[in-house]
Amino acid sequence: MEQSAITYGFVLLGAVIQYFSTKRQCNSNLTADDEEVYLFNIPAALRYQKSLTGRPYVRITSLTQKGYHRVKVFESWVSEQDWQFMLARCT
């Protein structure tokens, strides 16, 4: 019983640390011009999806020679104008 409580405590602590570390990072490698969206200065493909909980997000993917970069952008993270801009460019 004690060991499982300690394990759950560490899992909860890890989740809290991960939440605050990602919340604090606000540097974005996402840019756009009138026609195109770029991730790490590489043209990106946008795709509208829903998470397992039903929250809508736009998945942004840019391909490189060795792989790809991918980020999720949730509606609550951006302004309404930016959200509409991204939705208009989704495939």
C-alpha positions in Angstrom: 0.0 0.0 0.0 2.8 2.5 0.9 4.8 1.7 -2.2 1.8 2.3 -4.5 1.0 5.6 -2.8 4.6 6.7 -3.2 4.5 5.7 -6.9 1.4 7.7 -7.5 2.9 10.6 -5.7 5.9 10.6 -8.0 3.7 10.3 -11.1 1.6 13.2 -10.0 4.7 15.3 -9.2 6.2 14.5 -12.6 2.9 15.6 -14.3 2.9 18.9 -12.4 6.5 19.6 -13.3 5.9 18.8 -17.0 2.8 21.0 -17.1 4.6 24.0 -15.6 7.7 23.6 -17.8 5.6 23.5 -21.0 3.4 26.3 -19.8 6.4 28.5 -19.2 8.0 27.9 -22.6 6.4 30.5 -24.8 9.0 30.7 -27.6 7.4 29.6 -30.9 9.0 28.4 -34.0 5.8 28.9 -35.9 5.5 31.8 -38.4 3.2 32.7 -41.2 2.9 35.1 -44.2 -0.2 35.8 -46.2 -0.2 32.5 -48.0 1.9 29.9 -46.0 2.5 28.7 -42.5 6.1 27.8 -41.5 7.4 25.6 -38.7 11.2 26.1 -38.1 11.2 28.2 -41.3 10.0 25.2 -43.4 6.6 25.3 -45.2 4.1 23.3 -43.1 1.0 21.3 -43.7 -2.0 22.0 -41.4 -4.6 19.4 -40.4 -7.7 19.9 -38.3 -8.2 17.2 -35.7 -9.8 16.5 -32.3 -8.1 15.1 -29.3 -9.3 12.1 -27.3 -11.3 14.4 -25.1 -12.9 16.1 -28.1 -10.9 19.4 -28.0 -10.2 20.7 -31.5 -6.7 21.4 -32.5 -4.6 22.0 -35.6 -1.7 19.7 -36.2 1.2 21.5 -38.0 3.8 19.4 -39.7 6.9 20.4 -41.6 9.0 17.8 -43.4 12.8 17.8 -43.3 15.3 15.5 -45.1 15.8 13.5 -41.9 12.2 13.5 -40.6 9.7 16.1 -39.5 8.7 18.7 -37.0 5.2 18.5 -35.6 3.2 20.6 -33.1 -0.4 20.8 -31.9 -2.1 24.2 -31.5 -5.3 24.1 -29.5 -8.0 26.7 -30.1 -7.6 28.2 -26.6 -3.9 28.9 -27.2 -4.4 31.4 -30.0 -6.6 34.4 -30.8 -9.8 33.9 -32.8 -8.3 35.6 -35.8 -5.2 33.3 -35.8 -7.5 30.2 -35.3 -9.5 31.2 -38.3 -6.3 31.8 -40.3 -5.1 28.3 -39.5 -8.5 26.6 -40.2 -8.5 28.3 -43.7 -5.2 26.6 -44.5 -6.1 23.1 -43.2 -6.3 20.2 -45.5 
